[in-house]
């Protein structure tokens, strides 16, 4: 696996957003996607937040969580264990080297660090700062964002 999807790109695969078409196309091209504990927390949390905001009803939430679990069971998403000490060490290095210039948030830096630790060669994201950091550290940035970033109620 060479493509690392940040959590926002993964969520866009399951919940239709302005850039979902590009995220889904990138996911199809990648065949299997690494899925870490960081992804699991962020993706499931994002789906619950959308439900809490009234953007998904209880049935849609249940269906999306079921689809996520099915993708894990069929190895479309491949669970990858990370050495958190290594990821945070690498993230600290990235922060010291790039944060002042690129203004990246901590979670964005953690995703880039995780991609590096997993030896991925590209990072798929809709976040400009995260993509800039990915490029700065030698990852191929794949930008899936669209002109509008609103989340819609429709699912896959």
C-alpha positions in Angstrom: 0.0 0.0 0.0 1.4 3.3 -1.0 -1.5 5.7 -0.6 -2.3 7.1 2.8 -5.7 8.8 3.1 -6.2 11.3 5.8 -9.4 11.0 7.8 -11.3 13.8 5.9 -10.6 12.0 2.6 -11.8 8.7 4.1 -15.0 10.3 5.4 -15.6 11.8 1.9 -15.7 8.2 0.6 -18.6 7.3 2.9 -20.5 10.6 3.1 -21.0 12.7 0.0 -19.2 15.9 0.1 -18.1 18.3 -2.6 -14.9 16.4 -3.1 -16.2 12.9 -2.6 -16.0 12.0 -6.3 -12.3 12.7 -6.3 -11.7 10.9 -3.0 -13.6 7.8 -4.3 -11.7 7.8 -7.6 -8.4 8.0 -5.6 -9.6 5.1 -3.4 -10.5 2.9 -6.4 -7.0 3.6 -7.8 -5.4 2.6 -4.6 -7.2 -0.8 -4.2 -6.4 -1.1 -0.5 -6.1 1.7 2.0 -4.1 1.6 5.3 -6.4 2.2 8.3 -4.8 3.1 11.6 -6.2 3.7 15.1 -6.0 7.4 14.3 -8.3 6.8 11.3 -10.7 4.7 13.4 -11.1 7.4 16.0 -11.4 10.3 13.6 -13.7 8.6 11.0 -16.1 7.1 13.5 -16.1 10.4 15.5 -16.8 12.4 12.3 -19.8 10.2 11.5 -21.2 10.5 15.0 -20.7 14.3 14.9 -22.6 14.4 11.6 -25.4 12.5 13.3 -25.3 14.9 16.3 -25.6 17.8 13.9 -28.6 16.3 12.3 -26.8 15.7 9.0 -27.3 11.9 9.3 -30.2 10.1 10.8 -29.8 7.1 13.0 -30.3 4.6 10.1 -27.8 6.4 7.9 -25.3 6.4 10.8 -25.8 2.7 11.4 -25.5 2.0 7.7 -22.3 4.0 7.3 -20.7 2.4 10.4 -21.7 -1.0 8.9 -20.1 -0.2 5.6 -16.9 0.9 7.4 -16.9 -2.4 9.3 -17.5 -4.3 6.1 -14.6 -2.6 4.4 -12.4 -3.6 7.3 -13.6 -7.2 7.2 -13.0 -7.4 3.4 -9.6 -5.7 3.7 -10.6 -2.8 1.5 -9.4 -0.9 4.5 -6.3 -2.7 6.0 -5.8 -2.3 9.7 -2.2 -1.1 10.3 -0.6 -1.0 13.7 1.5 2.0 14.4 4.3 2.4 16.9 2.9 5.6 18.5 6.2 6.5 20.0 7.7 6.5 16.5 4.8 8.4 15.0 4.9 11.1 17.7 8.7 11.3 17.4 8.4 11.8 13.7 5.6 14.3 14.2 7.7 16.3 16.6 10.5 16.5 14.0 8.0 17.6 11.3 6.5 20.2 13.7 9.9 21.7 14.5 10.9 21.8 10.9 7.7 22.8 9.1 5.0 24.1 11.5 6.1 27.7 11.7 6.2 28.0 7.9 3.2 25.8 6.9 1.0 26.4 10.0 -0.1 22.8 10.1 -2.4 21.5 12.9 -1.2 18.7 15.2 -3.5 16.1 13.7 -2.5 17.0 10.2 1.2 16.5 11.2 0.3 13.2 12.9 -1.3 11.9 9.7 1.8 12.9 7.6 4.0 11.2 10.2 1.9 8.1 10.1 2.2 8.0 6.3 5.9 8.2 6.6 6.2 5.6 9.3 4.0 3.3 7.1 6.3 4.0 4.2 3.6 5.3 2.0 4.6 7.3 -1.1 1.5 9.6 -1.4 -0.9 11.3 0.9 -4.5 11.9 -0.2 -6.2 14.8 1.5 -8.4 17.8 1.1 -6.4 20.0 3.5 -4.1 22.5 1.9 -1.6 22.7 4.8 -1.4 19.0 5.2 -0.8 18.6 1.5 1.9 21.2 1.7 3.6 19.3 4.5 3.3 16.1 2.6 5.0 17.7 -0.4 7.7 19.2 1.8 8.7 15.8 3.2 8.7 14.0 -0.2 5.3 12.5 -0.3 3.2 12.8 -3.5 0.3 15.0 -2.4 -3.1 14.1 -4.0 -5.6 16.9 -3.5 -9.2 15.7 -3.5 -10.9 18.9 -2.3 -13.5 20.6 -4.4 -14.5 24.2 -4.6 -17.1 23.7 -1.9 -16.5 21.8 1.3 -20.0 21.3 2.6 -21.2 17.9 3.8 -24.5 16.6 2.4 -26.9 14.0 3.8 -26.5 11.5 0.9 -24.3 8.4 1.4 -22.4 6.3 -1.1 
